[in-house]
């Protein structure tokens, strides 16, 4: 590993609660914190991984799905299917004895767990030692402290999703100036330029997932009805894309479906309260779109309390709670799913590009996946690169 100077960080930041990923599984064990790492064990495992072909994202992910999203700075998306590391490139990277760290915004959900799994598995194939995985706990201060601790260990690569792109910019700037290669998930720090300050940013096709959720809503309603929209009341790029895509698709393609109410949530836990109020105001509501799966679970609770077993709900992200409800034939009729495991694979590949001096596209998107009761089990395996939980498999039979 190259030598770099130790960087001192000084911050005065305020907390900002935001959410970008899926996940109802808040009980999941969080990744290890900076300073409490498994670097030696990871390095040993990486040495044992055989190089048996190029590294790409899962070829089972549909390749002909149109990608609608643009990047945080208006970049045209390139498909993650276009990324590849050859066997020769992998061998060259393995000789470098590089290290990487992962600084998450939040670690306690299915989406974050899958991203980290994809990153760690791919870095192991590349012989890259993952020295830290941290949980920012949706706190700017916590994430900045994590990055400070990480940078004391001088990683070659930092993969991260900023809790707040403005407040965190100085921390990432110092990491870049120290020579660490930065790869981002979903969003980038304010004022950063691709190819200069960071390698690339990888996201799901969030706009495409919003489009999928709109078509699923229309299908379940038979093309007509009154619906409400619960959006993320925060300045957050990816969640805004989802809502814009859903509403635009409904308005342009389904003239007999009317959006009669819109309400925002600041926190994931607001879903039940906001949905309950919406149902009280609109007793004849036929459907509800919720911006991601955790507040959608709150909407499910509100629907049950109101005796609305007939309410059609669609959302984004295939968390375990909405997947189980869908498998059982409940209110959730469709999900536009991200593919977080393969987002992690793509991020690791892009880190490899940087280590090789290989030109990287500025914005990469993993195609959207439309999930219904008919394909929920096989979709789970695509999303998480592991079999669906037995409870979901049994419910779908």
Buried (B, 14 or more C-beta within 10 A) or exposed (E): EEEBEEBEBEBEBEBBBBBBBBBBBEEBEBBBBBEEBBBEEBBEBBEEBEBEEEBBBBEEBEEEBEBBBBBBEEBEBBBBBEBEBEEEBBEBBBEBBBBBBBBBBBBBBBBBBBBBBBBBBBBBBBBBBBBBBBBBBBBBBBBBBBBBBBBBBBBBBBBBBBBBBBBBBBBBBBBBEBBBBBBBBBBBBBEBEBEEBBBBBBBBBBBBBBBBBBBBBBBBBEEEBBBBBBBBBBEBBBBBBBBBBBBBBBEEEBEEBBBBBEBBBEBBEBBBBBBBEBBEEBEEBBBBBBBBBBBBBBBBBBBBEBEBEEBBBBBBBBBBBBBBBBBBEBBBBBBBBBBBBBBBBBBBBBBBBBBBEEEBBBBBBBBBBBBBBEBBBBBBBBBBBEEBBEEBBEBBE
